Amino acid sequence: MNKNKDNIGKINKVAFWPAVIALLLFIGIGIVKTEVVGSFMTRALYIIADYFGAYINILSLIFLILAGIIIISRYGDIVIGGKDAKPDYSMLSWCAMSICSGIGTGLLFWAIGEPIYHYMQTPSAIAEAQTRKAGIFAVAQAMWDWSFIQYAMYAVCGAAFAVICYNTGKSLSISSIVESATKKKIPWLNTVITALVIFCLMCATSNSMSVGLMQIGAGLEAVFGIPQKPIVWIIIAVIVTAIFILSCVSGIGRGLKLVSSVCMYFFIFLLVYVLVFGDTTFINKITSEAVGFIIDNWGTQTMLMNAMSPDDKWFAEWSVQYWTAFIVYAPIIGMFLARMGKGRTVRTFMLVQVFVPSIFCIIWIGIFGGQTLSLQTSGALDVWEAVNTLGMQATVFQIIGTLPCSKLITILFLCTITLSFCTLADPMASVASTLSVDGLSADDEPPKGQKILVGLMLAGTSCILVISGGVNAVKGMNIFAGLLQSIAMILCAIAFFRNKNTNLKD
């Protein structure tokens, strides 16, 4: 026992460093052999989607169903932390952190970009491209991609960590999940799964942060005419890293709470502004019809593949990629979200974690995606031409440029991207630090030195990927990581249901 106590807070070298070395080796190969690795990843995407796409789709649907079962059943009566536990955060602060910690910069760009792709390249099983039905599908699919499926995954994993760590006193670790799921102590399996999760986390986060750096760089070029080049990306990386590391070492109750609150003000302002000064009538109509499309077709939107239409690769490039990306993050974000659920019932936890961010994302995509399709279909801006000539990152700022006071709105959008970037990087660095040290409880913060180390590693690898062009080679890594991480996600679900009778309310 004394030995275990002495190890609390120390780096788990067997799990952490092999995962880091594997990450650096993979990224190094991607940088040196960018075209070879990129081509391999593209081929692998289609092969994996063909052979494992059904597994990914079914697993995604199962977790949505599991979330519903937890909410409506007696499992939801469990009080996280026990009946006498009190919440650490107000409902508003909790909702803000829940929204911001899972979004990153992806939603800000793809809420604008994804609908135009679906409209111009609609899957053959749904509709003919560039038709009214294609437009409704485009907005509806983007809404579905960014809402209930991903947050159901995060919430189920979060509920597992919350109940197991707060109610049974186990450490906040993958080992606790493995032991609760198997009802056995298997040290080698704990180490392997922990190393696997750390690798997947750092690989996915480095890739996401790389894309974020390029997005911010594209915005600076659009607003201030600053060309995108290595020194600019390095400066952006230094500034953003300083912000999210300061937030991370301050802890959830101070750093992330503050950054998330400020970020939400930017989100709300942008939503209202685009709704008022954009094509309000079109936005309202297509948002309404898109929500109706989801209600009628959510099963198809989750499970769509290319049976009897083998040349249509839409499902591989969109649905399977999205679901695997969310699977990569599910145990990681779930571990982080668990720390905010203390004092709430599991039902409240699930409702907040699934519905609050999902509804926010649906509204955001309805407004921004609707405005994008309005510009395309009215002829005010050929968005598709801009995407193919300038790239998605630059096109986003062209779309914003059609609004009144476009320079000011673009600056605000850049600020929102930066803050949103930090609200993803902060929890990812925190979870990576938690995973890499031994014996922390759900209330403990990882050592500040470890947070700084992980934050610098994530920022450094992201910067190297952008400067070298290697990001295009490793961006397909999510599909591999998702398959591996699905093991950890399934273990989370098993662990929750095997500990379902913990501290049920009378």
C-alpha positions in Angstrom: 0.0 0.0 0.0 2.8 2.4 0.9 4.3 1.9 -2.5 1.0 2.8 -4.2 0.7 5.9 -2.1 4.2 6.9 -3.0 3.4 6.6 -6.7 0.4 8.9 -6.5 1.0 11.9 -8.8 4.1 10.4 -10.4 4.3 9.8 -14.2 3.3 6.4 -15.3 6.4 6.0 -17.5 5.4 2.6 -18.9 2.2 4.1 -20.4 3.1 7.7 -21.1 6.5 7.6 -22.8 5.8 4.7 -25.2 2.7 6.5 -26.3 4.6 9.7 -26.9 7.4 7.9 -28.7 4.9 6.2 -31.0 3.2 9.5 -31.7 6.5 11.2 -32.6 7.5 8.3 -34.8 4.2 8.4 -36.7 4.4 12.2 -37.1 8.0 12.0 -38.1 7.2 9.5 -40.9 4.3 11.7 -42.0 6.6 14.7 -42.3 9.4 12.9 -44.1 7.2 10.8 -46.4 4.2 13.2 -46.6 2.9 12.1 -50.0 3.4 8.4 -49.4 1.7 8.5 -46.0 -1.0 10.7 -47.3 -1.8 8.3 -50.1 -1.7 5.3 -47.8 -4.1 7.0 -45.4 -6.5 7.8 -48.2 -6.6 4.2 -49.4 -6.8 2.9 -45.9 -9.8 5.2 -45.2 -11.9 3.6 -48.0 -10.7 0.0 -47.1 -11.5 0.5 -43.4 -14.8 2.2 -44.2 -15.9 -0.7 -46.4 -14.9 -3.4 -43.9 -15.5 -1.7 -40.6 -18.0 1.1 -41.5 -21.0 -1.0 -40.5 -19.3 -1.7 -37.1 -18.6 2.0 -36.6 -22.2 3.0 -37.6 -23.8 0.4 -35.4 -21.6 1.2 -32.4 -22.5 4.9 -32.8 -26.3 4.1 -32.9 -25.9 1.8 -29.8 -24.4 4.6 -27.8 -27.2 6.9 -28.7 -29.7 4.3 -27.6 -27.7 3.7 -24.4 -27.8 7.4 -23.6 -31.6 7.3 -23.9 -31.8 4.2 -21.7 -29.8 5.8 -18.9 -31.9 9.0 -19.1 -35.4 7.3 -18.9 -34.5 4.4 -16.6 -33.7 4.1 -12.9 -30.0 4.3 -13.8 -30.4 8.0 -14.0 -31.3 8.2 -10.3 -27.7 7.7 -9.2 -26.3 10.8 -7.5 -22.8 11.4 -8.6 -20.6 11.6 -5.5 -23.4 10.2 -3.2 -26.6 11.6 -1.9 -24.9 14.3 0.2 -22.7 15.6 -2.6 -23.1 19.2 -3.7 -22.5 20.6 -7.2 -19.2 22.5 -7.7 -20.5 24.6 -10.6 -23.7 26.6 -11.3 -25.9 25.3 -14.1 -25.0 28.2 -16.4 -21.2 27.7 -15.9 -21.6 23.9 -16.3 -23.5 24.4 -19.6 -20.9 26.8 -20.9 -18.1 24.5 -20.2 -19.9 21.5 -21.6 -20.6 23.3 -24.9 -17.1 24.7 -25.3 -15.0 21.8 -24.2 -16.3 19.5 -27.0 -16.4 21.9 -29.9 -12.9 23.2 -30.6 -12.6 25.0 -33.9 -14.2 22.3 -36.0 -17.8 23.5 -35.7 -17.0 27.1 -36.4 -15.7 26.2 -39.9 -17.7 23.1 -40.8 -21.0 24.6 -39.9 -20.3 26.9 -42.8 -18.4 24.4 -45.0 -20.1 21.1 -44.6 -23.5 22.1 -46.0 -22.0 23.3 -49.2 -20.2 20.0 -49.7 -23.4 18.0 -49.1 -25.4 20.3 -51.4 -22.9 20.0 -54.3 -22.0 16.3 -53.7 -25.1 14.8 -52.3 -25.0 11.0 -51.8 -26.9 9.2 -54.6 -29.1 7.3 -52.2 -30.6 10.6 -50.8 -31.2 13.1 -53.7 -29.8 14.6 -56.8 -27.2 17.3 -56.0 -28.1 21.0 -56.1 -31.8 20.4 -55.7 -34.2 21.6 -53.0 -34.0 18.2 -51.2 -30.2 18.2 -51.4 -30.2 21.6 -49.7 -32.4 20.4 -46.8 -30.4 17.2 -46.5 -27.1 19.3 -46.5 -28.1 21.3 -43.5 -29.8 18.4 -41.7 -26.8 16.1 -42.1 -24.4 18.7 -40.8 -26.7 19.2 -37.8 -26.8 15.5 -37.1 -23.1 15.0 -37.6 -22.3 17.6 -34.9 -25.0 16.8 -32.4 -26.6 13.9 -30.7 -24.3 11.0 -31.7 -21.1 12.6 -30.5 -22.5 13.9 -27.3 -24.2 10.6 -26.5 -20.7 9.0 -26.7 -19.2 11.6 -24.5 -22.0 11.5 -22.0 -22.1 7.7 -21.6 -18.3 7.6 -21.1 -18.5 10.6 -18.7 -21.3 8.9 -16.6 -19.1 5.8 -16.3 -16.1 7.8 -15.0 -18.3 9.9 -12.7 -20.0 7.0 -11.0 -16.9 4.8 -10.7 -14.6 7.6 -9.5 -16.9 9.6 -7.3 -19.1 6.9 -6.0 -16.7 4.0 -5.5 -13.6 6.0 -4.7 -11.5 4.7 -7.6 -8.9 6.8 -9.2 -9.7 8.9 -12.3 -8.0 6.6 -14.8 -8.5 4.2 -17.5 -7.4 1.5 -15.1 -10.5 2.1 -13.0 -12.7 1.6 -16.1 -10.9 -1.6 -17.1 -11.1 -3.1 -13.6 -14.8 -2.1 -13.2 -15.7 -3.6 -16.6 -13.7 -6.8 -16.1 -14.1 -7.1 -12.3 -10.5 -8.1 -12.3 -7.1 -6.4 -11.8 -5.1 -7.0 -14.9 -2.1 -4.7 -14.7 -0.8 -5.3 -18.2 -4.2 -4.7 -19.8 -4.5 -1.4 -17.8 -1.1 -0.3 -19.1 -1.9 -1.2 -22.7 -5.3 0.5 -22.7 -3.9 3.6 -21.0 -1.0 3.9 -23.4 -3.5 3.4 -26.3 -5.8 6.2 -25.1 -2.9 8.6 -24.5 -1.6 7.9 -28.0 -5.0 8.4 -29.6 -5.6 11.5 -27.5 -2.4 13.2 -28.4 -2.5 12.2 -32.1 -6.1 13.5 -32.5 -5.4 16.7 -30.5 -2.2 17.5 -32.4 -4.0 17.1 -35.7 -7.0 19.2 -34.5 -4.7 21.9 -33.2 -2.7 21.9 -36.5 -5.9 22.6 -38.4 -6.8 25.3 -35.9 -3.5 27.0 -36.5 -4.1 27.1 -40.2 -7.6 28.4 -39.7 -6.4 31.3 -37.6 -3.7 32.0 -40.1 -6.2 32.1 -42.9 -8.3 34.6 -40.9 -5.3 36.8 -40.3 -4.6 36.8 -44.0 -8.2 37.6 -44.8 -8.5 40.5 -42.3 -5.0 42.0 -42.2 -3.3 40.7 -45.3 -0.7 38.8 -43.3 0.6 36.0 -45.5 0.5 32.5 -44.1 4.1 31.4 -43.5 6.0 29.5 -40.8 6.8 32.5 -38.6 3.1 33.5 -38.5 2.1 30.0 -37.4 4.8 29.9 -34.8 3.6 33.2 -33.3 0.0 32.0 -33.3 1.1 28.8 -31.6 3.0 30.6 -28.9 0.1 32.9 -28.1 -2.6 30.2 -28.1 -0.4 27.8 -26.2 0.3 30.4 -23.5 -3.5 31.0 -23.1 -4.6 27.4 -22.9 -1.7 26.3 -20.6 -2.4 29.2 -18.2 -6.1 28.1 -18.3 -5.1 24.5 -17.8 -2.8 25.0 -14.8 -5.4 27.3 -13.2 -7.8 24.3 -13.0 -11.4 23.8 -14.2 -13.0 26.1 -11.6 -10.9 29.1 -12.6 -9.2 28.8 -16.1 -11.7 26.9 -18.2 -14.7 28.4 -16.5 -13.5 31.9 -17.3 -12.5 31.2 -20.9 -15.7 29.2 -21.6 -17.9 32.0 -20.3 -16.1 34.6 -22.5 -16.3 32.2 -25.4 -20.1 31.8 -25.0 -20.6 35.6 -25.2 -18.8 35.6 -28.5 -20.8 32.6 -29.7 -24.1 34.2 -28.8 -23.2 37.5 -30.4 -22.2 35.9 -33.7 -25.4 33.8 -33.8 -27.7 36.8 -33.3 -25.7 39.0 -35.7 -25.8 36.5 -38.6 -29.4 35.7 -38.0 -30.4 39.4 -38.0 -28.1 40.7 -40.8 -28.0 37.5 -42.9 -30.9 36.1 -45.0 -33.2 35.7 -41.9 -36.2 34.3 -43.8 -34.1 31.6 -45.7 -32.3 30.7 -42.5 -35.5 30.2 -40.5 -37.2 28.1 -43.3 -34.3 25.8 -44.0 -33.5 25.3 -40.3 -37.1 24.3 -39.7 -37.1 21.9 -42.6 -33.7 20.4 -41.7 -34.9 19.7 -38.1 -38.0 18.0 -39.6 -35.7 15.9 -41.9 -33.7 14.7 -38.9 -36.9 13.7 -37.1 -37.9 11.6 -40.1 -34.5 10.2 -41.1 -32.1 10.1 -38.2 -31.6 6.4 -38.5 -30.6 6.7 -42.1 -28.4 9.7 -41.4 -26.5 7.6 -38.8 -26.3 4.3 -40.8 -26.0 5.4 -44.4 -23.5 3.5 -46.5 -23.1 2.6 -50.2 -24.8 -0.8 -50.6 -25.5 -1.4 -54.3 -23.7 1.8 -55.1 -20.0 1.0 -54.5 -18.7 4.0 -56.4 -20.3 6.4 -54.0 -17.7 7.1 -51.3 -19.7 9.8 -49.4 -20.2 7.7 -46.4 -16.5 7.0 -46.0 -15.5 10.6 -46.4 -18.2 12.0 -44.0 -20.2 9.7 -41.6 -17.5 7.1 -40.9 -14.8 9.8 -40.5 -17.0 11.8 -38.1 -18.0 8.8 -36.0 -14.5 7.6 -35.7 -13.2 11.1 -34.7 -15.9 11.3 -32.0 -15.0 7.8 -30.8 -11.4 8.9 -30.4 -12.4 11.7 -28.1 -15.2 10.0 -26.3 -13.4 8.4 -23.3 -11.1 11.4 -23.1 -13.8 14.1 -23.1 -15.9 11.8 -20.9 -13.2 11.7 -18.3 -13.0 15.4 -18.3 -16.8 16.0 -18.2 -17.1 13.6 -15.3 -15.4 16.1 -13.0 -18.2 18.6 -13.6 -21.0 16.2 -12.6 -20.5 16.0 -8.9 -23.6 16.5 -6.9 -26.0 16.0 -9.9 -28.0 12.9 -10.7 -26.8 10.8 -13.7 -30.0 11.8 -15.4 -29.2 15.5 -15.1 -25.7 14.8 -16.2 -26.8 13.0 -19.3 -29.5 15.6 -20.2 -27.0 18.5 -19.9 -24.2 16.7 -21.7 -26.3 15.4 -24.6 -29.0 18.0 -25.1 -27.4 21.3 -24.3 -24.4 21.1 -26.7 -26.5 19.3 -29.3 -29.2 22.0 -29.4 -26.5 24.7 -29.5 -24.8 23.0 -32.5 -28.1 22.5 -34.4 -28.9 26.2 -33.9 -25.4 27.3 -35.0 -25.4 25.1 -38.1 -29.0 26.2 -39.0 -27.9 29.9 -39.0 -24.4 29.6 -40.5 -25.1 26.7 -42.8 -28.4 28.4 -43.9 -26.6 31.6 -44.7 -24.0 29.7 -46.7 -26.6 28.0 -48.9 -28.5 31.3 -49.3 -25.4 32.9 -50.8 -24.8 29.9 -53.1 -28.4 29.5 -54.3 -29.1 33.2 -54.7 -25.9 33.8 -56.7 -24.7 36.4 -54.2 -21.4 34.4 -53.8 -20.3 31.3 -55.6 -19.2 29.5 -52.4 -18.4 26.3 -54.1 -16.1 28.0 -56.6 -14.3 29.7 -53.7 -13.9 26.4 -51.9 -12.3 24.8 -54.9 -10.0 27.7 -55.7 -9.1 29.1 -52.3 -9.8 26.3 -49.9 -12.3 26.0 -47.1 -10.3 28.0 -44.6 -10.2 31.1 -46.8 -13.8 30.7 -48.1 -15.2 30.9 -44.5 -13.9 34.5 -44.3 -15.3 35.3 -47.7 -18.7 34.2 -46.5 -18.3 36.4 -43.4 -17.2 39.2 -45.6 -20.7 39.4 -47.2 -22.2 40.6 -43.9 -22.3 44.3 -42.8 -19.3 45.5 -40.8 -17.5 42.4 -42.1 -14.0 43.5 -40.8 -15.2 43.8 -37.3 -17.2 40.5 -37.5 -14.2 38.7 -38.9 -12.1 39.9 -36.0 -14.7 38.8 -33.6 -14.9 35.4 -35.4 -11.1 35.1 -35.1 -11.3 35.8 -31.4 -14.0 33.2 -31.1 -11.8 30.6 -33.0 -8.9 31.4 -30.7 -10.9 31.0 -27.5 -12.7 27.9 -28.8 -9.3 26.5 -29.7 -8.2 27.0 -26.1 -11.4 25.4 -24.6 -10.6 22.2 -26.5 -6.8 22.2 -25.9 -7.2 22.9 -22.1 -9.2 19.8 -21.3 -7.2 17.6 -23.7 -3.9 18.7 -22.0 -5.6 18.2 -18.6 -6.8 14.7 -19.4 -3.5 13.6 -21.0 -1.8 14.8 -17.8 -4.3 12.9 -15.7 -3.8 9.7 -17.7 -0.1 9.9 -17.5 0.2 10.1 -13.7 -0.8 7.5 -11.1 -3.6 7.5 -8.5 -5.4 10.8 -8.9 -8.9 11.1 -7.6 -11.7 12.8 -9.5 -11.2 15.9 -7.4 -7.5 16.1 -7.9 -5.7 18.2 -10.5 -2.7 16.7 -12.3 0.7 18.2 -11.4 1.2 21.6 -13.1 4.5 20.6 -14.5 2.9 17.6 -16.3 0.2 19.9 -17.7 2.9 22.3 -19.0 4.9 19.4 -20.5 1.9 17.9 -22.3 0.7 21.3 -23.5 4.1 22.2 -25.0 4.3 18.7 -26.6 0.9 19.2 -28.2 1.7 22.7 -29.4 5.1 21.7 -30.7 3.9 18.7 -32.7 1.0 20.8 -34.1 3.3 23.6 -35.2 5.7 21.1 -36.9 2.9 19.5 -38.7 1.6 22.8 -40.1 5.1 24.1 -41.2 6.1 20.8 -42.8 2.8 20.1 -44.5 2.6 16.8 -42.7 -0.9 17.6 -41.4 -2.3 16.4 -44.7 -0.5 13.1 -44.3 -1.7 12.3 -40.7 -5.2 13.7 -40.8 -6.5 10.3 -41.7 -5.1 8.8 -38.5 -8.5 9.3 -36.8 -9.9 6.3 -38.6 -7.2 4.0 -37.2 -7.4 5.6 -33.8 -11.1 5.4 -33.7 -11.1 1.7 -34.3 -8.6 1.2 -31.4 -10.3 3.7 -29.1 -13.7 2.0 -29.6 -12.3 -0.7 -27.2 -12.0 1.9 -24.4 -15.4 3.4 -25.2 -17.1 0.0 -25.0 -15.3 -0.7 -21.7 -16.7 2.6 -20.4 -20.3 1.4 -21.2 -19.7 -2.0 -19.7 -18.2 -0.4 -16.5 -21.2 1.9 -16.1 -23.8 -0.8 -16.3 -21.8 -3.2 -14.1 -21.8 -0.5 -11.4 -25.3 0.7 -12.0 -26.6 0.1 -8.5 -24.1 2.4 -6.8 -25.9 4.9 -4.5 -29.3 4.8 -6.1 -31.7 7.3 -4.6 -34.5 6.0 -2.4 
